[in-house]
Amino acid sequence: MHDLSGKSVWITGAGSGIGEAIAKSLAAAGAHVALSARREETLQQVADTITSEGGRSKSTRLISATAIRSLMPPGISKIPWARSMS
C-alpha cells in the first residue's frame, strides 16, 4: 500500500468486518483514521488496537449530527461538497 502519512480518512462501519479491516490497513499505511460505527464497545476496541500499533485514530458513535461533526477537521465547510455535512 502507498504511504498515507499526513492523509486523513473517515471510515464508517469501522467497528467490525470490512470497515475494521480497512481502518487497520489505512492506519498501518500512515493515515490518520476517523472511525465511526453504531456500537461503541467494538469501535473503541478497534481504535485501541490502532493506537497500540502506533497509528492515530479518533472515534465516535453514529448517534447525532454533533457526534459526526466532532470527527470533521476545522475548515471542512470550505469544501463545497462537505458544506451540507458541517
C-alpha positions as CSV (number, residue, x, y, z in Angstrom):
1,M,0.0,0.0,0.0
2,H,1.1,3.6,-0.6
3,D,2.4,5.8,2.2
4,L,-0.6,7.7,3.5
5,S,1.3,9.8,6.1
6,G,-0.4,13.1,6.5
7,K,-3.7,11.9,5.0
8,S,-6.9,11.7,6.9
9,V,-9.6,9.1,6.2
10,W,-13.1,8.7,7.6
11,I,-14.3,5.1,7.8
12,T,-17.9,4.3,8.7
13,G,-18.8,0.9,9.9
14,A,-15.3,0.6,11.4
15,G,-16.4,-1.4,14.4
16,S,-16.2,-4.8,12.6
17,G,-15.8,-6.7,9.4
18,I,-14.6,-4.9,6.3
19,G,-14.7,-1.5,7.9
20,E,-12.5,-2.6,10.7
21,A,-10.0,-4.2,8.2
22,I,-9.9,-1.1,6.1
23,A,-9.4,1.1,9.1
24,K,-6.5,-1.0,10.4
25,S,-4.9,-1.2,6.9
26,L,-5.1,2.5,6.3
27,A,-3.7,3.3,9.8
28,A,-0.8,0.9,9.2
29,A,-0.1,2.8,6.0
30,G,0.2,6.0,8.0
31,A,-3.2,7.6,7.6
32,H,-5.0,9.3,10.5
33,V,-8.3,7.5,10.7
34,A,-11.6,8.9,11.9
35,L,-13.7,5.9,12.9
36,S,-17.5,5.7,13.2
37,A,-19.9,2.9,13.9
38,R,-23.1,2.2,15.8
39,R,-21.6,0.0,18.6
40,E,-19.3,2.0,20.9
41,E,-17.7,-1.1,22.5
42,T,-16.4,-2.6,19.3
43,L,-15.5,0.8,17.9
44,Q,-13.3,1.5,20.9
45,Q,-11.6,-1.8,20.6
46,V,-10.6,-1.0,17.0
47,A,-9.4,2.4,18.0
48,D,-7.3,1.0,20.9
49,T,-5.8,-1.6,18.6
50,I,-4.8,1.0,16.0
51,T,-3.3,3.2,18.7
52,S,-1.4,0.3,20.3
53,E,0.1,-0.5,16.9
54,G,1.4,3.1,16.6
55,G,-1.5,4.5,14.5
56,R,-3.6,7.6,15.0
57,S,-7.4,7.4,15.4
58,K,-10.4,9.3,16.6
59,S,-13.8,7.6,17.0
60,T,-17.4,8.4,17.6
61,R,-20.7,6.5,17.6
62,L,-23.1,7.5,14.8
63,I,-25.8,8.8,17.0
64,S,-26.2,12.5,16.2
65,A,-25.1,15.3,13.9
66,T,-23.0,16.7,16.7
67,A,-21.1,13.4,17.1
68,I,-20.4,13.3,13.3
69,R,-19.2,16.9,13.3
70,S,-16.7,16.1,16.1
71,L,-14.8,14.0,13.5
72,M,-14.6,16.7,10.9
73,P,-11.4,18.8,10.7
74,P,-11.7,22.6,11.1
75,G,-12.3,24.3,7.8
76,I,-14.2,21.4,6.3
77,S,-17.1,23.8,5.5
78,K,-14.8,25.5,2.9
79,I,-15.0,22.3,0.7
80,P,-18.2,22.7,-1.4
81,W,-19.4,19.0,-1.2
82,A,-18.9,19.0,2.6
83,R,-20.9,22.1,3.4
84,S,-24.1,20.1,4.0
85,M,-22.3,17.9,6.5
86,S,-20.9,20.6,8.8
